[in-house]
Amino acid sequence: MSPRALAGPEIQRILALVPWIVAHPDSPKSDVAARFGISVEQLDDDLALVLMIGVPPYSPGDYLDVEEDEDGHVSIRLADYFQRPLRLTPAEGLALLAAGRALLAVPGSDPNGPLATALAKLEDALDLPGLVVDVGEPAELAAVRDAVAAHRRIEIEYWSAGRDEVTTRRIDPEVVFFATGEWYVGAYCHRAREERMFRVDRIRSVRSTEETFEPGATAFETGDVYTPRAEDARVTLELGPSAAWVTEAYPTEALTERPDGSLEIVLAVSERAWLERLLVRLGPDARVVAPEAFRTLAADAAQRVLGQYRETGGSARSDPAVSGRPDPGTRKRA
């Protein structure tokens, strides 16, 4: 089996990072890293990938060029191809507009920069009256953003998908970012007494405590929304071809693709309730290979849910196996 990392957040960040550096040449790497909520080391890794971006026939002039001086100032030079105007069909333009709006939600993107200006022009060119393309925002996102900006401690009512429970937590929110299709807030949780990552759409309410905190105590890597613990169970699943979406939706530690289109993957699981929901959702398209203690998990959960339906006349929402959207739940996730 070969390891497979979740690349989505990194790609989103690089796509947002390139136009910003192009518009701000000779920026100190430390400033760029701080703007995008990453370390200088991660920025160096991102810039190494930028050097590989090019178009056929992949001659030296067909790649992006990253320039760095002795003082750590960085610039990006676009290849000629990327400076030519594109001719897009309406469908291609709409897809590009939707993708661009998502990139503007990446921390560090300039809401008034070249990307935003280009998207505004594209929206006008599409000439679709009443068209609104934007990244959906959870109800409490504005309140959380205000708390981050003011370094204000807040109290939240939070639903944990892994444990299927609502808890009250006092948190120091450090950063809000968009990754893997969801909004997250990285914060110090006073209940857990360590850093946690919260999905904003699972925050039921926000209350200000009128207290402030000193920012910068915790360095969150935006996009890093899943960090398994060493003691978490590693579960090997066999997936049918129609369940291949699991490898894109959740970080897998190993993946084997078979000639018939089926997959064998390894997931880190810290909450059995999350795995129960995933297995019930997948049905016959998934089978637990290891560990042996988890092989009957899906059948047991299905029987329990069925029993509750019989007892309640069709309502089994209280059971963790059917409530909420799957979410691994780890040290960094609450």
Phi, psi and omega in degrees: 000146179245142179294148180224115182271157177277109189267345186309305181300322180295318179295316178302315183296317181296320179295329177278327184290320185300307181296330180291316179293323177300321181280345181229068182296155179063029176281141175299137181300326180297323179289320179297315180299316180296321181296320184266006174068036180228170177277163177297325178297317178293323177299318178299320178295318179297318181293329176296325177288324179302323179298342181265000182275121180199184181228156178302146006272020176060041171279168184308326182278001183260005181249156169290147182240127178255126180243134180224133180266180184294338181269006178083023175267139188236145175222157176233128177256127180281140172294157184305322183303320185284351179261357179274145178294142179267148172250111187247147169284162178305321180294318179295321179295318179294319178296319179294322179296315180297317180295321179295320177299322178295322180293327179293343178276350179290132179305134180102338178296145181270112182294347179240014185274192183301321181296314179298319179296317180296321180293323178297318178294319179296319180297320177294319182294329180292334175052054177244097184303135177079003181291129175231116177241113182208162176279127180302140182242127177298160186300323186263009184298316182298317180295321179292318178299317179299321180294321178297314182296325183265002184052047185255130177288137181230161176246128184237149167264119190232132176266122178266117181292325183296323181253355181053055179212155177254128180232158175260127184227142173257122186230155172252096185285123183262321186207144174243134180209163181251124181207147179048036175084007182223159174266137180231154171234127175267129187208159169273124182261119182287337177288317180274342182061035174195177183290145177218154174247124182245136172279125188295327181291350178261003174277118184279326180203157179230132177228131178285141178262358184065013177253152176244168179222160179278117183287161175090001180291333180236132178258106179264134173272108181297136185097340179272083187256003183215115178229097181297151175267155181298327184275356178294145178293139173257120186246128178265124180243144170256122184245140172285165182305324182287349179257013182298340180299338180300323182291338178269331184277332184227143180296127177251140181273340177203151182212131174236123178263134182255157182303330182277003179094350177283165183229153168235123184232161175239125178244144170272128184232120178257343180231119180299326182299322179296315181294323177302312181297318180297316182293320178295321179295321182282332179059229183289355180277001181220145177217133177282123178269317181203152359284162184301327182295342182261359187294330181261009185300314182295314181296319180295318180295318180297318178296320180294318179295316179300318178298321179292323177300318181294322183284326186257358179075028174118005179239116180232030186292344181282347182276132180302335184288345181233359182260129173085174180266140182305140180202120186305315181073106182222191181305321182273345176256141182272000000 
